[in-house]
Amino acid sequence: MRTFKILSALLSYPTQGLIDAAPGFPAILDAEKVVPASCRGELDLLIEEIAIGELYDLQERYGLLFDRSRTLALHLFEHVHGESRDRGQAMVDLKAMYEKSDLFIAANELPDYVPLFLEFLSTQSLPAARELLRQTAHILAALAERLERRQSKYKAVFDALVAISAEAPSREIVDELLKGADPDPMDLEALDAAWEEEEVRFGPGSQGQGACGHEGLIAKLRHARRAVDPAPRPQ
């Protein structure tokens, strides 16, 4: 499905190629009708902004949002596992899932990078893609709320993904993900402090250490779907 390729492109670092391709995106979205109509207005505004934008301005804005701020990191497991050992195993499982579908990572990027994840979803059936999106709905919703605070049009992509998943994110989990500092990307001291904070943990420890396939990803992401573990965080 090309819809997921478009959403992946919109969340990728802006290039001249993206600017040139953007005017054709609405027609593809119209044809596939995967993105609900209720999300199209804001998404089309982002597409238009990219299509008419200056490359360096777009790149600077993107960097300030996604490269400087840990709370807006475009890596799924960053928001669930942080830098814990669970994240490493989750990466292995996700990479194996891609390779099982003959998708091999050529770029120097981590498997949980959201644009790469969306590229993978573009190779799946819509029901399968929806099922995987459902497991990330709370993370995507938290990112959308952080982007709304910054009045960023990129929020539209995450709103569209949550809507496609047809999953109502757990408010409790979203609120937990939104806890803590969300520093201004221009405040370098606050950003440094945020990167040093311990990762958010949900539920019990890792499980399914050897799992692969869709079940492996789902097992890792379900950490954030459970009630928050009241036990002290491991040091």
C-alpha positions in Angstrom: 0.0 0.0 0.0 1.5 3.3 -1.1 -0.3 5.1 1.7 2.2 3.9 4.2 5.1 4.8 1.9 3.7 8.3 1.8 3.4 8.5 5.6 6.9 7.2 5.8 8.2 9.8 3.4 6.5 12.6 5.3 8.3 11.5 8.5 11.7 11.2 6.8 14.4 13.9 6.7 13.3 16.4 4.0 15.1 16.2 0.7 14.5 17.8 -2.7 13.1 14.5 -3.9 10.5 14.7 -1.2 9.6 18.2 -2.1 9.2 17.2 -5.8 7.1 14.2 -5.0 4.8 15.8 -2.4 2.3 17.3 -4.9 1.4 13.8 -6.1 0.7 12.4 -2.6 -3.0 13.6 -2.3 -4.0 11.7 -5.4 -2.6 8.5 -4.1 -4.2 8.9 -0.7 -7.5 9.7 -2.5 -7.2 6.5 -4.6 -6.4 4.1 -1.7 -8.7 5.7 0.9 -6.7 4.2 3.8 -6.4 7.5 5.7 -9.8 8.4 7.2 -11.4 11.5 5.7 -11.4 13.1 9.1 -7.6 13.2 9.0 -7.1 14.3 5.5 -7.5 18.1 6.0 -4.5 18.4 8.4 -2.5 15.8 6.5 -3.0 17.7 3.2 -1.8 20.9 4.9 1.5 19.2 5.9 1.9 17.9 2.4 1.3 21.3 0.9 3.7 22.9 3.4 6.4 20.5 2.3 5.6 20.8 -1.4 6.1 24.6 -1.4 8.7 24.8 1.4 12.4 25.8 1.1 14.6 22.7 1.6 16.9 24.2 4.3 14.0 25.6 6.2 12.2 22.2 6.2 15.4 20.4 7.2 16.1 22.9 10.1 12.5 22.5 11.4 12.7 18.7 11.2 16.1 18.6 13.0 14.8 20.8 15.8 11.8 18.5 16.3 13.0 15.0 15.9 16.8 15.0 16.2 17.2 17.2 19.3 14.3 16.1 21.4 14.3 12.6 23.0 10.6 12.9 23.7 10.0 13.2 20.0 12.4 10.4 19.0 11.2 8.6 15.9 12.2 5.2 17.3 9.4 3.2 18.8 11.4 1.3 21.4 12.9 4.5 22.7 9.6 5.3 24.3 9.1 1.8 25.7 12.5 0.4 26.6 14.8 3.5 26.6 18.4 2.2 26.7 17.6 -1.0 28.6 18.7 -4.4 27.4 15.2 -5.2 26.4 15.5 -2.7 23.6 18.4 -4.6 22.0 16.5 -7.9 21.9 13.4 -6.0 20.6 15.6 -4.7 17.7 16.7 -8.2 16.9 13.1 -9.4 16.8 12.0 -6.6 14.7 14.8 -7.0 12.2 14.0 -10.7 12.0 10.3 -9.9 11.3 11.4 -7.6 8.4 13.7 -10.2 6.9 11.0 -12.9 7.2 9.0 -10.7 4.8 12.1 -10.2 2.6 12.7 -6.7 3.7 16.4 -6.1 4.4 17.6 -3.0 6.0 20.1 -1.3 3.6 20.2 2.1 5.3 22.2 2.8 8.4 19.1 3.0 10.6 17.7 1.1 13.5 14.8 -1.3 12.8 12.4 0.6 15.1 12.8 3.9 13.1 9.2 4.9 12.4 9.6 5.7 8.7 11.3 2.2 8.2 8.5 0.6 10.2 6.0 2.2 7.9 7.9 1.0 4.8 7.5 -2.5 6.2 3.8 -1.9 6.7 3.5 -0.9 3.1 4.4 -4.5 2.2 1.7 -6.0 4.4 -2.0 -6.5 3.9 -4.2 -3.8 5.4 -5.5 -6.0 8.2 -1.9 -7.1 9.1 -0.7 -3.5 9.0 -3.6 -2.4 11.2 -2.8 -5.1 13.8 0.8 -4.0 14.1 -0.2 -0.3 14.3 -2.6 -1.2 17.1 0.4 -2.3 19.2 2.0 1.2 18.7 -1.1 3.3 19.0 -0.3 4.6 22.5 3.2 5.7 21.4 1.9 7.4 18.3 -0.8 9.2 20.3 1.8 10.5 22.8 3.9 11.8 19.9 0.9 13.5 18.4 0.2 15.3 21.7 3.8 16.5 22.0 3.7 17.8 18.5 0.4 19.6 19.2 2.1 21.4 22.1 4.6 22.6 19.5 1.9 23.5 17.0 3.6 21.3 14.5 1.8 20.1 11.4 3.7 16.8 11.7 1.0 15.9 14.2 -1.3 15.0 11.3 0.8 12.0 10.4 0.6 10.4 13.9 -3.2 11.2 14.1 -3.6 9.5 10.7 -1.7 6.4 11.9 -3.8 6.1 15.1 -6.9 6.5 13.1 -5.8 3.8 10.6 -5.1 1.4 13.5 -8.7 1.8 14.7 -7.4 1.4 18.2 -8.4 3.8 21.0 -5.0 4.3 22.8 -5.1 3.7 26.6 -5.3 7.1 28.2 -3.4 5.8 31.2 -0.5 4.6 29.1 -0.4 7.8 27.0 -0.4 9.9 30.2 2.5 7.8 31.5 4.5 8.3 28.3 3.8 12.1 28.5 5.2 12.4 32.1 8.5 14.1 32.7 10.3 17.0 31.1 9.6 17.8 27.5 12.4 20.5 27.0 12.5 23.2 24.4 14.8 22.0 21.6 16.7 25.3 21.9 17.5 24.7 25.6 20.6 22.6 25.2 21.2 22.1 29.0 17.6 20.8 29.5 18.0 18.5 26.5 21.2 17.0 27.9 19.5 16.4 31.2 16.5 14.7 29.4 18.8 12.4 27.5 20.4 11.2 30.8 17.1 10.3 32.5 16.2 6.7 33.1 13.9 5.2 30.5 10.2 4.8 31.1 9.3 1.1 32.0 5.9 -0.5 31.8 4.8 -3.8 33.2 7.1 -6.7 34.1 10.5 -7.3 32.6 11.2 -8.5 29.1 9.5 -11.6 27.7 9.7 -13.7 24.6 13.5 -13.1 24.4 13.8 -15.4 21.4 10.6 -14.5 19.7 10.5 -13.5 16.0 7.8 -12.6 13.6 4.8 -10.4 14.3 4.5 -12.0 17.8 8.0 -10.8 18.7 7.1 -7.1 18.0 3.8 -7.5 19.7 5.3 -9.0 22.8 7.8 -6.1 23.1 5.2 -3.4 22.5 2.7 -4.9 24.9 5.0 -3.8 27.7 3.4 -0.4 27.2 -0.1 -1.7 27.0 -0.1 -3.2 30.5 -0.8 -1.3 33.7 2.2 0.5 35.0 4.3 -1.7 37.3 4.1 -0.3 40.8 7.4 -2.0 41.8 10.6 0.1 42.0 12.4 0.5 38.7 15.6 -1.6 38.4 18.8 0.4 38.7 
